[in-house]
Amino acid sequence: MTKSQEDRRLDASIGAFEAAAHARAVELPAPLTPGVVLEVFDGSNQDRLVNALTSALVRHTGGRVIATHADPSLDAEAAMQAIASYLPGEAPTADEEVATVFTGGATAAIRILEARKAVGAGLIVMPAPCVSDLDELGENTVGETTELVLASRPDIPVLLVRDPDVDADACFRRMLVLVDLHPVEAGKAISAALALCEPGATVQLVGLVHEDALAEVRDLVGDEVEEDLLSPAHAETAAGKLLAGHVAAANRRARERDVSLSIRFQVGTPQQVARALSSASDQLLVTGCSEDASTIEFSRVLELVRYSRMPVLVV
């Protein structure tokens, strides 16, 4: 009798947990502590969510908020006036006001990157084109500004705001961590999510196996499996083996944080995952990213951002 898809997923999940129980010890990176958070406005309808997410984020991480405006058409005075219109009456942190910084770069990306350097930001919160904006940009892009900022970050996380109607507070109660077969990026993403979520939050860890990684999967599940016979269950088993130590470490840290953690593996593309979750935008999507913009892994992150309606934290 052929197993149902749900049965195969259950078997793979059980296998992953069994592997984790005997995995080599993995130490997750230290929790995310950005120090300075650069809050980027650009005059779009996403600006208010940028502010709400920044406020919620620093309640969990601490740190100082410094705001900037990325519209290259604005001079210093106009930029400061625009920023002031979005800041709440109360500061996001309990003990200090939100500072501002202005740079006169010729493009939005230059303004953001120069501001990040000027204030020593450890994390950037910024809008990324969404819905109608993407229609104007065309396929296979998230906009020059977003791509340049992601490509130029020296290991600095970037929180990209998508659908402007998202509930900012809900994003820190429900998180989705998307990882692939690269343990370094997986560790960064898991650590960041578990540092940001509230106690009692729900975090789902999804191990995504890309269809073009089947050769690697074959090596892990055994040479006796012909490539054309590789199944989703094989891929899930391989992912469980590669990430077993991370699963165990994630479970330990989740218990410490009183967080409900679930794990599943699936075969597919970032676009398929993002589209499947398009109706569940009130959560935060966290993913690791290669610092090398020429890699296929970097391109996959851009694909994920493009098709996600929920905010995306790229670490």
N, C-alpha and C positions, 0 to 999 in steps of 0.2 A: 504494500500500500504506500502510495506516495505521500510524503509529509507535506502538510500545508505550509504556506509562507510563514504563518505565525509560529508553527512548531519549529521550523528551521531557525527562526530568529531566537526562540527560547533556547534551543540547543546551543546556538552560537553564544548567547549571553552567558549561559551556564558555563560553557567552555572557557569563556573569557575570565569569569570569576575564578574558576579552578586554576587557570594559568596564573592569575594574579596572586593566588595564595602561595604559589611556589616560585614567584618571579624574583629576579635579582633586584636588590633594593635600589630604588630610584629616589633621589632627593629632588623635589620640585624647587624651582627658583624661589627666592625670597618673595614675600607678598609685595604687591604693587604699592609703592609709596612715592608718588610723583614729585613731591615738594612744591613745585610751581606748576599750575595748570593754566595753559593758554586757551582762553575762550575766544573763538573767532566768529565774528558777525560778518555778514555780507549783504544785508539788505533784503534777503529772501524771506519767504514765509516760514522758514525753518529757524529763524533767529531766536524766537521765544522758546523753542524746544532746546536749542543749544544752551540757553541760559538755565532752563529747568534741569537738564541733564547734568550740567556742570555743578549746579547747586547740590543735587542729589549725590553726585559722585564725591565731592569733597567732604560730605558728611560721613562717608565711609573711609576715605583715604587720608583726610586731613590735607593740609597744604594751603598755599596761597593762590588765589585766582587773579590773573591779569588778563584784561580784555583788550582785544584789538579789532580793527575793522579792515576787511580785505578788499573793499571796493577801491580800485586804483583811480577812480574819478574823483574821490573825496580828498580834500586837503585836511590838514590836521584839525582845524576847528570843526569842520563838518563831520569828520569821523568821530570826534569826541562827543558831539551832540547826538549822533546816531547811536553810539554805544549807550549813552545815558538813558535813552528812551527805552532800552530793553532791560536795564538793570532793575531789580526789584527794590522796594523801599528798604528792605533789610538785607544786609550783606549775606552771601551764601555761607560764610564761616562766622562763628560766634564772636571772634575777637578782632577782626580787621575788615576794613573796607576793601572793595574790589578796586585794584589799581588799573590803570590803562597805559597802553604803549602805542605809539604811532610810528610807522615806518613809511617812507614815501616811494616804495618800489613801483615799477612800471606795470607789474601784473599782480594779480591776487596771490599767486603762488609765491612770488618774491616777497611780498609784504608779510605773508604768514611765516615764511622761513626766516626772514630777517628778524621778525618779532620773536620767534622761538629762540633764536641765537641771542638776541639782546637781553632777554629775561631769564635765560637758562631753563626753559620749560622742560619738565619731565613727562608731560602728557599734553596732547592737543585735542580740543573738542571743536569740531568744525562741521559746517553743512557739506553735503555731497549732493550733486544733482539727482533729482527724483522725479519719476512719472513724466510729466510733460516736458521737463527740461531734457530728459534723456531722449525723447522723441526728436528734439531739435539737434542733439549731438550726433545721433546715428548709432549704429550697432557697435558692440565691442569696445565701448569706452565708458568711463565714469567721469569724463571731463579732464581737461589738461591740469587744472589746479589740483584736484584730488590725486591724480596719478603722480604729479611732480612732488607733492608733499610726501606721499607714501614712499616714493623712490629716494627721497633725499633725507629721510629721517635716520639719525644715527641710533638705532635701537630705541626710539621713543614711541610709545603707544599713541595711536590716533583713534579717537572715537568719532565716527562718521555718522552724522544725523541724516536720517532718511525721511520717512513719512512724518510730516509735521504734526500730525494728530495723535502721536503716541503718548501714553501716560508715562511720564518720566519716572515716577516712583515705582511703578510696576516693573520697570526694567531691572530693578535691583532685588526684586522678589522672585523673578523667573528669568533664568538664563539658559542659553543653548551654547555649548562649547563644541565647535566643529574642528576636528583634527584629522590629519591624514597619516601616512606611514612615516613621517619624519619626526622622531622623538623630541628633537630640540624645540621645534616650534610647538609641538604638543604640550610640552612641559610649561612653556611660557603662557600659553593660552589657559591651561587648567589653573595655574597658580593665580593669574590675574582675575579669573572669574570667581574663584573661591575667596579672594581678598575683597572683592567689591560687593558680593551679595550680602543681604541681610541675614542675621540668624533666623533659622526657620525657612529660608528660601528654598526654592526648587531649582536644581541645576541638572540639565541633561547633557551628558557627554556622548557625542556622536562620532564614531570612528568612520570616516569616509574613505572607501577604497575606490580609487579612480579606475576606470576601465582600461586605461593605458598602462596600469601597473600590474597586469596579469602575469608578466614574466617573473616579477618579484614574488608574487603570490605563489606561483608554481614552485619556486625554490623553497618556500617555507612549508608548503603542504606536502611536498614530495615529488620526485621526478616521475613516479609511476603514474601521475595524473596527466593525461594528455591536455595540451593547452586548449583545444576546442571543447573539452569536457569540463573545464573549470566552471564551477557554479558559484552563485552568491554565497552559499554556505562555506565553500572553500575560502573565498575572499574574507569572509567574516572571521573564520578561524585564523587565517594568516594575520589579520589586523590584531586579533586578540593576543597572538604570540608576540608581535612587535611591541605592542603597547601594554603588555601585562604589568610591567613594573610601574607604569604611569597610572594604570587603573588602581593598583594597590595603594600608591601614594595619594591619589585623589580621594580614595575612600578614607584614608587616615585623616587627611586635612578636613574633609567634609564633616567627619565626626567631631573634630575639634571645634568646628565653626557651627555645629548644630544645623547642618544643611542636608537636605534630602537630595541624594545623588543617584541618578540612574544612568546606565550605560547601554548603548546599542551600537551595532556596526551595520553598515549598508554599502552597497555598490552603487555608484552613480556619479553625477557631476555636481559642482557647486550650484549651478543654475537649477538643477532638479530639486535640490534641497531647499533653496530659497523660494522657488515657486510653490513647493508643497507647504511652506510655512507662511505664505503670503497673507493669510487671514489671521495669523497670530502675531501681530506686530507689537503688542505690548509686552515685549521681552527684549533682552539684550543678547545679541549674537556676538560671541567672542571667538576669534581665530588667530592662529599664529601666521607669520608671514616672513618669507625669506627677505633678507636685506639686499639681495641681488635682483634688480629689476629685470634682468635678462632671462631669468629662470621661468620655467613653466609654472612653478609654485606661486610666483608673484602674479602671473597672469590669472591663475585660478582665484586668487584673492580678489582681483579686480572684477572677475565674473561674479563672484559671490556678492560683492558690494552692489554691483549693478542691479541684480535681481532681488535684492533683499528690501523689504519694506521696513523692517525693524532696524534700530541703530546697530552699527557694527563696530566693535572694538577690535582694531588690528594691532597685535602686539609682536 
